[in-house]
């Protein structure tokens, strides 16, 4: 009688790499939290630190320099400005994360 060799079926490598890539993407989305980088519009009172030909430059409470166009205020005055900042500055996510790191470090 003739003996036939049986071939083992191997899973396709492309499918395995696709599953690894999908798993990695899910883990990165959960760990990096991209929604913390999405800009959020904020309106607040800023203190004018300089007058320029294009308007006033003010500093917000978040440490962001803001340009207010068509501004006639003097240095030290307070004006209202609308600007965009990353949402992580508002929600304090990284502050909480840093507190956890400090608790763990000896």
C-alpha positions, 0 to 999 in steps of 0.5 A: 500500500502507498502511504500518503503524507499528511500536510499540516494546515498552518494558519495564514500569516497575514491573518495572524499579523492582522490580529496582532495589529488590531490588538495593538491598536486597541491597546494603544487607544486605551492607553494613550487616550487620544481624546485628551489631545482633541482641542477644546474652545475656551473663553476666559479673561486674560491679562495683557502682556504685550501690545503688537500691531496685530493686537494684544498678547495675553497669558491665560491661566493655563499658561497659553499665550493668546493673541486678541486681534483688534485690541486697544488695551494696555499692558496689565489690563484684563480682556476676554479671549477665546482660544483652543487648548488640548482637552488634557489641560482641562480635565487634569488626566495627566495630573492624576497620572503623575500623582499615581507615578509619584505614589509608586516611586520609592 
